[in-house]
């Protein structure tokens, strides 16, 4: 069969083929089939994959299917858009804040803020330190660059002349790279509220949000330098206390910390998420001091007057109540201003009343006498050998200015005898003497709480004889003014030493006490009897020819002791020519209400330097004012009708006489011989002319001459003491509508500077 097919194929090869059929046949197979088999196969495959008939039919099918699918896709797309739209609505309305925060369109931060610092007030609530509302003006340079560069002229107008933002810096920020700009820049601090309101109005009007105001509190001291050392100061804007009571009670004064949630939008505008905290409710506690501002002001004024008058380097005055230890005033000069804070020298902030120590000098003789009275070594009238004012102790000479062979105890105190003090002091064993001084408060910090309190210097026993002698009359150890003051107050308080009381309480914002303080007894130093005997000798020191006669106060008995101590130089080991003029005392002597200590450092020796000259008059003025402040007044003197218009001289010829009588001028003792102890001052009455009068200058005149001159001019005269006129009230040269009463304070030593009796000073040498 195969051969037959081959024959047929072979026979066909010889048969002629028409031209038209050749191509067709060639396409179907023919003589060239073998040569074109590969191409034919390729074409066949293509035609087999997509036959012509099927191509036409498949295109029609594909167009029909595409239309259906497109409709389906469109439907799905519409559904998707609807879902997305609803979702977008949900996201933009329901959870917008959450998603905006996640997308950094709004930032949330928790800001910790502190309430204002508590105040410091005096005993009656008068402010010494307080925190007041102020504002900081702050610029956001990045916000300015991104959003408000076109408002540069308006911004320049607003900040012109304010703080440390100059136009050049603003212009530079307007062209800088945003990444290089700071996040915030403080333009000005401590903007007062009134100015802040105007600034806010300007910012709103100019539509400037790159500048904003941030509230803050600043520390102010409305009394300025008044009690500056006691009050102290804080870091800038009322931060940590650095001196005085600001430092001591820093923990109580600090305001409480509050949290404040703040949100800012993309423009950095702040929004409060929670209600703004009430900063006033978070204020710190208030510290209530025992000081009395009016009295403190008077004391500081009088102290400044004395320092200027005697060209002194500095001074301290302390006023307290003996029965409680309550400090009413504690002044020092030169003053410091808490408003200047850290601009003052750092060491200037240590209160001189507690931080600086000096040898107390003769003011400490009262403690030696008190210990001697306690041990019955002496009594009020015991005669003490004073060796004619010159005694050799341990190879050194100790001298008194007054050369007396002996003195009774009360007069030895009045004349401030060094030798009498060392005689009785050396009768007390050194260990007992030192223990007594410790009981008086020497060698230990007083305990006011003020920074820098000094314990002073008190050497341990055993003592050499000369050391024992020096300590007995107030040399050889050192104490702060407050230590000396509290020791004197112990005598005024019947022998009981109180701790100094400077802070009454700490109260909260509602006025409820958080801490309360009160009188605190330290120790009984001596018995009441010994304290009273010491007081009697101290009264003698302010009368007659006592060294403290200038401390007298009309109508009151004053007890006190002067001191004129040469300053010891530890570098050279020698005493300097400069001195510390002091007076420490109390009044009324019979029932003490106030204790006052005065120390004036390095007064000009050419003007006056004795404690009785420099410090005693200041004591008198301060104590008189303190008694008035406390409502303590002298009892009115009993009238003597039989003596009306009649002077108390021996012959009655002085009053109303233009010239002294034609007889020997009376001595001071003759003029004052009717002034019996305890009867009060002598009063001379005179007719009073009308018209404006100038107060006569009677300083330095003997008593009889002063009385004659004053009464001749129509003045009534009231005398206290004996000798020459040491001071007068009203002062010389003052004008009055008509003559009144002249109060003359007299001193007994005619040769002393300015009429005052010089106090004995230690002269220790080989």
Buried (B, 14 or more C-beta within 10 A) or exposed (E): EEEEEEEEEEEEEEEEBEEEEBEEBBEEEBEEEEEBEEEBEEEEEEEEEEEEEEEEEEEEEEEEEEEEEEEEEEEEEEEEEEEEEEEEEEEEEEEEEEEBEEEEEBEEEEEEBBBBBBBBBBBEEBBBBBBBBBBBBBBBBBBBBBBBBEBBEBBBEBBEEEBEBEEEEBEEBBEEEEEEBEEBBEBBBBBEEEBBEEBBEBBEEBEBBBBBBBBBBBBBBEBBBBBBBBBBBBEEBBEEBBBBBBBBBBEBBBBBEBEBBBBBEEEBEEEEEEEEBEBEEBBBBBBBBBBBBEBBBBBBEBBBEBBEBBEBBBBBBBBBBBBBBBBBBBBBBEBBBBBEBEEBEEEEBBBBBBBBBBBBBBBBBBBBBBBBBBBEBBEBEBBBEBBEBEBEBEEBEBBBBBEBEBBBBBBBBBBBBBBBBBBBBBBBEBEEBBBBBBBBBBBBBBBBBBBBBBBBBBBEEEBBBBBBBBBBBBBBBBBBBBBBBBBBBBBBBBBBBBBBBBBBBBBBBEEEEEEEBEEEEBBBBBBEEBBBBBBBBBBBBBBBBBBBBBBBBBBBBBBBBBBBBBBBEEEEEEBEEBBBBBBBBBBBBEEBBBBBBBBBBBBBBEBBBBBBBBBBBBBBBBBBBBBEBBEBEEEEEEEEEEEEEEBBBEEEBBBBBEEBEEEEEBEBEBBBBEBEEEEBBBBBBBEEEEEEBEBBBBBEBBBBBBBBBBBBBBBBBBBBBBBBBBBBBBEEEEEEEEBBBBBBBBBBBEEBBBBBBBBBBBBBEE
